[in-house]
Amino acid sequence: MKKSDLIGELSRVRGITLKQAETVVNSVFEVMTESLTRADRIEIRGFGSFKVKGYDGYKGRNPKTHARIEVEPKKLPVFKVGKDLHQRLNGLS
């Protein structure tokens, strides 16, 4: 499902205009992005949680040239599925 599909589905299910649905979806993503930027954890009960995980830098190798390279430390968002969603996906509920 793409973002535009999500907006369309929200509009249809809730009986709101596409513009209203777009505003809701964009607002939710904006708040989540800002929260993760501050390294806050986001927990949506029954769905899952998001957090930012930091990774140390390391020495790597360019697979094409085999030259040694220094990989910088980085932060990435991580999603962990919630119990209810996990059960629903696996037909357990």
Secondary structure as GFF3:
##gff-version 3
##sequence-region A 1 93
A	DSSP	alpha_helix	3	14	.	.	.	ID=ss1
A	DSSP	alpha_helix	18	37	.	.	.	ID=ss2
A	DSSP	beta_strand	42	44	.	.	.	ID=ss3
A	DSSP	beta_strand	48	55	.	.	.	ID=ss4
A	DSSP	beta_strand	58	61	.	.	.	ID=ss5
A	DSSP	beta_strand	68	71	.	.	.	ID=ss6
A	DSSP	beta_strand	74	81	.	.	.	ID=ss7
A	DSSP	alpha_helix	83	89	.	.	.	ID=ss8
###
